Amino acid sequence: MPVSDTVEQVLEKFLKDTPAAVEEYYKKAEETSKGVSGMEAVVKESAAVDEKRHEVISVLLDVKYYIASRFPEMKEEDNAGVRVQEEVCALINKACKGDAGKEDARPTGDNLRGSLASQYLAARGKLSQSIDEHAAVEEYKMQLQELDKQQSREISYGWKALAFHRRVIADAVRNNRSKIENPRPQDYGHMAM
């Protein structure tokens, strides 16, 4: 979040920009689903997904901060708005969680953490070393080609995961905006029992 932006501005920008961003992510997913060939192109596309994931996680955490800053004191009255706030924050937590600390962490459809590029390069490096050591073993070369194809699919899935999480969270915020902004309306008065 740029220093000049308030959390309210970040939320508004997130909601405004989401439809175009989702369209862009699906376009990228479609393009990459046709295949990305060549190690340099695969690494470049993997890094592009990783960079976009970082940007989206940063914005989602700002949106979470915005929501969390509106949590009221829990009372024994209608807490429906508070539950909505908690649910939206849980969606953001799930999207941002991942297994970032694990050596074999990979982003999945459930989360945006991890790095497609570093995982791919590590696997490709091991295979390349095996090829160098065992040049006569054709299966290593075939496995390397299969790894490149698999990574191409992972890139496409990465763009779709970005679209999914951004869309779901934006819809949850947009559809429940009044409860997020004012989780416990002041005009409840005394509830009749």
Secondary structure as UniProt FT lines:
FT   TURN            3..4
FT   HELIX           7..33
FT   HELIX           39..68
FT   TURN            69..70
FT   HELIX           80..96
FT   TURN            98..101
FT   TURN            103..104
FT   TURN            109..110
FT   HELIX           116..133
FT   TURN            135..136
FT   HELIX           138..175
FT   HELIX           177..181
FT   HELIX           186..188
//
